[in-house]
Amino acid sequence: MEFHHVSILLEPCLEALQIKPDGVYVDATTGGAGHSLRIAERLHDTGRLICIDRDDEALENAKDRLKDVWQRVTPVKSDFRDIDKVLEGQGLAGADGILFDLGVSSPQLDDASRGFSYMQDAPLDMRMDPTRGQSAAEWLQTAEEADIAWVIKTFGEERF
């Protein structure tokens, strides 16, 4: 399936980042790389963009989408919660700006094999990184009813 994603609130995000051409920026949830592309386009060759994502497919797409600015990009497969370790691993003490575009991306919902969609018949997976951890189907097979109810109430916005 072709990876297609439309960046939301792109211009306000870029404006808020106040990108310096020689700065260091992090797209902590690279996804479709729309924000990454526009950040990297504003950098000079002395600037740097760290692109973090847990999803191999997203990182592969970013490589293609960012090919014209790739010399300014460092892709890192990681979870954004480890951003301090990612920066440290790149020899950086911090960044001039960090963008978090949180949530599931359109390609993850549109690709039945990812197991996020209710619209298509496919195994229930729901992992951002399908190579790690338990799938939703595996968890459901062993979870107690009370645990399932708690997850639906807490994360599914279903109070009953």
Summary of the structure (lengths in Angstrom):
residues: 160
radius of gyration: 17.6
end to end distance: 36.4
largest distance: 54.5
contacts: 433
relative contact order: 0.15
helix: 42%
strand: 11%
